[in-house]
């Protein structure tokens, strides 16, 4: 398993500064599914920060209001949380994961970015709610967002047709 942890080059302006993702080798009939990990957030922490220093100008044609970028920051992890999550995933899912990646947020975060928790589940977009997994042992709330439409199927149409022909012979 490839593990890549990039650290900030300078001290971040707040402790919530780490984005984490993982790539699952096979998941729901798809290959190499990237899952963006995030903390489901409440509003209790929002009052702690000086948002004028953390959120920058609104992106041109921003898909969301400027306040959604606050959630992007609140959904991210502290360095300590990042390390605990990566260690947990390495131990628990070593044979199922292709990669674990973490990179620092770039501050100021542009205004108008969509928060992961605001995206709606659909046929191809879904959430992994780790707290529902009986073996999840961390005290860190953790969700993962994936989009199956972004990843190739394990069995593509040609393989399926070949398999059907082989069975019929």
C-alpha positions as a Python dict, from the first residue, in 0.01 Angstrom:
ca = {
    (1, 'X'): (0, 0, 0),
    (2, 'X'): (124, 343, -95),
    (3, 'X'): (109, 596, 190),
    (4, 'X'): (169, 963, 107),
    (5, 'X'): (153, 1225, 380),
    (6, 'X'): (240, 1577, 276),
    (7, 'X'): (294, 1829, 553),
    (8, 'X'): (241, 2205, 541),
    (9, 'X'): (549, 2405, 444),
    (10, 'X'): (454, 2677, 692),
    (11, 'X'): (252, 2671, 1011),
    (12, 'X'): (-118, 2652, 917),
    (13, 'X'): (-346, 2930, 1047),
    (14, 'X'): (-571, 2676, 1222),
    (15, 'X'): (-543, 2322, 1353),
    (16, 'X'): (-794, 2182, 1102),
    (17, 'X'): (-561, 2166, 806),
    (18, 'X'): (-537, 1808, 672),
    (19, 'X'): (-732, 1646, 389),
    (20, 'X'): (-724, 1265, 378),
    (21, 'X'): (-830, 1017, 110),
    (22, 'X'): (-793, 647, 47),
    (23, 'X'): (-812, 427, -259),
    (24, 'X'): (-995, 98, -214),
    (25, 'X'): (-875, -176, -451),
    (26, 'X'): (-1229, -302, -520),
    (27, 'X'): (-1554, -157, -390),
    (28, 'X'): (-1913, -209, -504),
    (29, 'X'): (-1808, -363, -834),
    (30, 'X'): (-1555, -90, -914),
    (31, 'X'): (-1177, -85, -921),
    (32, 'X'): (-953, 165, -738),
    (33, 'X'): (-1230, 371, -580),
    (34, 'X'): (-1111, 698, -428),
    (35, 'X'): (-1284, 786, -102),
    (36, 'X'): (-1251, 1138, 40),
    (37, 'X'): (-1255, 1120, 418),
    (38, 'X'): (-1410, 1394, 630),
    (39, 'X'): (-1547, 1473, 972),
    (40, 'X'): (-1922, 1519, 994),
    (41, 'X'): (-1945, 1861, 1160),
    (42, 'X'): (-2165, 2053, 1395),
    (43, 'X'): (-2161, 2424, 1459),
    (44, 'X'): (-1989, 2418, 1800),
    (45, 'X'): (-1640, 2464, 1657),
    (46, 'X'): (-1732, 2734, 1406),
    (47, 'X'): (-1708, 3019, 1658),
    (48, 'X'): (-1345, 2936, 1734),
    (49, 'X'): (-1193, 3070, 1414),
    (50, 'X'): (-1132, 3404, 1249),
    (51, 'X'): (-1290, 3317, 916),
    (52, 'X'): (-1163, 3631, 745),
    (53, 'X'): (-812, 3482, 763),
    (54, 'X'): (-913, 3128, 666),
    (55, 'X'): (-1154, 3180, 375),
    (56, 'X'): (-1050, 3381, 72),
    (57, 'X'): (-1244, 3555, -203),
    (58, 'X'): (-1533, 3383, -374),
    (59, 'X'): (-1436, 3167, -671),
    (60, 'X'): (-1563, 3288, -1008),
    (61, 'X'): (-1884, 3096, -1076),
    (62, 'X'): (-1863, 2936, -731),
    (63, 'X'): (-2102, 2643, -698),
    (64, 'X'): (-2187, 2727, -335),
    (65, 'X'): (-2219, 3028, -106),
    (66, 'X'): (-1895, 3154, 54),
    (67, 'X'): (-1993, 3004, 392),
    (68, 'X'): (-1967, 2650, 254),
    (69, 'X'): (-1588, 2688, 259),
    (70, 'X'): (-1608, 2711, 637),
    (71, 'X'): (-1748, 2359, 637),
    (72, 'X'): (-1462, 2244, 413),
    (73, 'X'): (-1221, 2351, 688),
    (74, 'X'): (-1434, 2209, 971),
    (75, 'X'): (-1456, 1875, 787),
    (76, 'X'): (-1077, 1848, 768),
    (77, 'X'): (-856, 1686, 1030),
    (78, 'X'): (-594, 1800, 1274),
    (79, 'X'): (-245, 1655, 1231),
    (80, 'X'): (-303, 1426, 1529),
    (81, 'X'): (-640, 1306, 1393),
    (82, 'X'): (-486, 1250, 1048),
    (83, 'X'): (-210, 1034, 1195),
    (84, 'X'): (-453, 829, 1403),
    (85, 'X'): (-686, 774, 1106),
    (86, 'X'): (-403, 673, 873),
    (87, 'X'): (-260, 431, 1131),
    (88, 'X'): (-604, 281, 1192),
    (89, 'X'): (-671, 234, 820),
    (90, 'X'): (-324, 85, 762),
    (91, 'X'): (-384, -172, 1037),
    (92, 'X'): (-750, -248, 974),
    (93, 'X'): (-762, -247, 593),
    (94, 'X'): (-404, -312, 479),
    (95, 'X'): (-503, -579, 226),
    (96, 'X'): (-798, -384, 85),
    (97, 'X'): (-640, -44, 30),
    (98, 'X'): (-419, 56, -260),
    (99, 'X'): (-325, 398, -118),
    (100, 'X'): (-368, 643, 168),
    (101, 'X'): (-303, 1009, 97),
    (102, 'X'): (-302, 1325, 299),
    (103, 'X'): (-220, 1678, 200),
    (104, 'X'): (-254, 2010, 376),
    (105, 'X'): (-529, 2253, 290),
    (106, 'X'): (-408, 2567, 115),
    (107, 'X'): (-507, 2879, 305),
    (108, 'X'): (-698, 3089, 251),
    (109, 'X'): (-947, 2834, 124),
    (110, 'X'): (-1134, 2984, -175),
    (111, 'X'): (-1488, 3092, -97),
    (112, 'X'): (-1769, 2888, -249),
    (113, 'X'): (-1617, 2540, -237),
    (114, 'X'): (-1874, 2266, -178),
    (115, 'X'): (-1842, 2080, 151),
    (116, 'X'): (-1832, 1701, 123),
    (117, 'X'): (-2115, 1668, 373),
    (118, 'X'): (-2338, 1885, 153),
    (119, 'X'): (-2321, 1655, -148),
    (120, 'X'): (-2630, 1441, -198),
    (121, 'X'): (-2611, 1066, -221),
    (122, 'X'): (-2730, 918, -551),
    (123, 'X'): (-2697, 605, -761),
    (124, 'X'): (-2321, 655, -794),
    (125, 'X'): (-2234, 894, -507),
    (126, 'X'): (-2238, 748, -159),
    (127, 'X'): (-2110, 775, 195),
    (128, 'X'): (-1923, 535, 416),
    (129, 'X'): (-2021, 604, 777),
    (130, 'X'): (-1738, 450, 974),
    (131, 'X'): (-1916, 481, 1308),
    (132, 'X'): (-2166, 220, 1183),
    (133, 'X'): (-1889, -34, 1125),
    (134, 'X'): (-1870, -255, 1437),
    (135, 'X'): (-1490, -274, 1424),
    (136, 'X'): (-1442, 105, 1403),
    (137, 'X'): (-1254, 186, 1721),
    (138, 'X'): (-1155, 553, 1688),
    (139, 'X'): (-1328, 829, 1879),
    (140, 'X'): (-1298, 1056, 1574),
    (141, 'X'): (-1618, 1095, 1373),
    (142, 'X'): (-1536, 977, 1021),
    (143, 'X'): (-1724, 960, 693),
    (144, 'X'): (-1602, 888, 341),
    (145, 'X'): (-1750, 1018, 16),
    (146, 'X'): (-1709, 823, -309),
    (147, 'X'): (-1835, 855, -665),
    (148, 'X'): (-1852, 519, -839),
    (149, 'X'): (-1902, 682, -1181),
    (150, 'X'): (-1541, 804, -1163),
    (151, 'X'): (-1394, 452, -1148),
    (152, 'X'): (-1379, 161, -1393),
    (153, 'X'): (-1592, -147, -1329),
    (154, 'X'): (-1413, -461, -1222),
    (155, 'X'): (-1585, -649, -1504),
    (156, 'X'): (-1635, -435, -1812),
    (157, 'X'): (-1886, -503, -2088),
    (158, 'X'): (-1636, -697, -2305),
    (159, 'X'): (-1534, -921, -2013),
    (160, 'X'): (-1903, -979, -1931),
    (161, 'X'): (-1980, -1082, -2292),
    (162, 'X'): (-1677, -1316, -2297),
    (163, 'X'): (-1786, -1470, -1969),
    (164, 'X'): (-2141, -1522, -2103),
    (165, 'X'): (-2004, -1686, -2420),
    (166, 'X'): (-1781, -1916, -2213),
    (167, 'X'): (-2077, -2027, -2000),
    (168, 'X'): (-2293, -2095, -2307),
    (169, 'X'): (-2024, -2315, -2470),
}
